[in-house]
Amino acid sequence: MRVVSQKLRDSARDQECTLRFYGICNRNPETTVLAHVPCGQKGMGMKGPDQMSCFACSDCHDALDGRKRVEVDFRDVIRAVAETQAFWISKGLMKVQGVAA
């Protein structure tokens, strides 16, 4: 199931970058967007599902998407997705059955 949610995409606006790649992150919330992580469900011109995303400043987003040639530690990506999903759950944008908000 491919999730596309304008509310999730809009939730990135003015948020702190959750990727925070060391030496790359510009820490400017004005540049933050919802960045889709490579998870085998995306390709040329096709984004992955919105729930497999994180908040990324413009520089971290460029690194994640390969527009900047840097080595990416994918442990940071997993952490960033977890932090982003925790934010969505706390704001009621993502629901997990059996968990009280």
C-alpha positions in Angstrom: 0.0 0.0 0.0 1.4 3.3 -1.1 0.5 6.1 1.4 0.3 9.6 0.0 -0.7 12.2 2.6 -0.7 15.9 2.1 -1.0 16.3 5.9 2.2 14.4 6.5 4.0 16.3 3.8 2.8 19.7 5.2 3.9 18.7 8.7 7.5 19.1 7.7 7.1 22.9 7.3 9.3 24.8 9.7 10.3 21.7 11.7 13.9 20.9 12.8 15.8 18.5 10.6 15.5 15.0 12.0 18.3 13.6 9.7 21.0 15.9 11.1 23.8 14.4 9.1 27.1 15.3 10.8 29.0 18.1 9.0 26.2 18.5 6.4 23.0 19.7 8.3 22.4 23.4 7.9 20.0 23.4 10.9 17.7 25.8 9.1 14.0 24.9 9.7 13.0 27.2 6.9 14.5 24.7 4.4 12.9 21.6 5.9 10.9 19.3 3.7 9.5 15.8 4.0 12.3 13.6 2.5 11.4 10.1 1.3 14.0 7.5 2.3 15.2 4.9 -0.2 13.2 1.8 0.8 12.9 -0.2 -2.5 9.6 1.4 -3.3 10.9 4.5 -5.1 12.6 5.1 -8.4 13.2 7.7 -11.1 10.3 10.1 -10.7 8.5 8.0 -8.2 8.6 8.7 -4.4 8.4 6.1 -1.7 5.4 6.0 0.6 5.0 9.1 2.8 5.2 7.1 6.1 8.8 6.1 5.1 10.0 9.7 5.3 11.7 12.1 7.6 12.1 15.8 8.1 15.2 17.0 6.3 16.9 20.4 5.8 17.8 21.2 2.2 21.5 20.0 2.7 20.6 16.7 4.4 17.9 16.1 1.7 20.5 16.6 -1.0 22.8 14.1 0.7 20.0 11.6 1.1 18.9 11.8 -2.5 22.5 11.7 -3.8 22.7 15.2 -5.1 25.6 15.8 -2.8 28.4 13.3 -3.0 28.9 12.4 0.6 28.8 9.1 2.6 25.5 8.7 4.4 25.2 6.7 7.6 21.9 4.9 7.2 21.6 4.5 11.0 20.9 8.2 11.0 18.1 7.7 8.4 16.4 5.0 10.6 16.7 7.2 13.6 15.3 10.2 11.7 12.3 8.1 10.4 11.6 7.0 14.0 11.8 10.6 15.3 9.5 11.8 12.6 7.0 9.0 13.1 7.0 9.7 16.9 6.2 13.4 16.1 3.3 12.3 13.8 1.9 10.0 16.5 2.1 12.7 19.1 0.2 15.1 16.8 -2.4 12.5 15.8 -1.2 12.4 12.2 -0.3 8.7 12.5 -2.2 6.2 14.5 -1.0 2.9 15.9 -3.6 0.5 17.0 -3.5 -0.4 20.7 -1.5 2.7 21.6 -3.1 5.5 23.6 -2.2 9.0 22.4 
